[in-house]
Amino acid sequence: MADRATMIGYALLIIGVAILLFTFYEAYTLYTYFRSGNSVFTQSQPSITVTPSQGNASIQASSIESSLLGGLLKAFPIGTYFSYLLAVILLGVFASVGYKLAKIGSDMVGKAPSQNKVK
């Protein structure tokens, strides 16, 4: 039977590789999402229609700050670039954590005492 350090090493190795595979999958998903021209932060919000009780005209209600922010985000690609940068940083953190766990796990498995010792 394998000793405790070897079992923990294998568990860390499996968890690290799973995190790396998840990171690669999410990177591909975000790449295809951004490649199609979408952005996480520039999604338009639905407008609210208010019908006054004394008339048949409908009024579009929107706050000043949401219309100003929406106009700025449409005028400048800051939201798109910021979402790209945020996604890359987040995926880098996930990849780093997965790599470190896999590295620690492989070191623990490699440094386990041999079971074929000469007595």
ABEGO torsion letter per residue (X at the ends): XBBAAAAAAAAAAAAAAAAAAAAAAAAAAAAAAAAAGBBAAABBBBBBBBBBABEABBBBBBBAAAAAAAAAAAABAAAAAAAAAAAAAAAAAAAAAAAAAAAAAAAAAAABBBABBBX
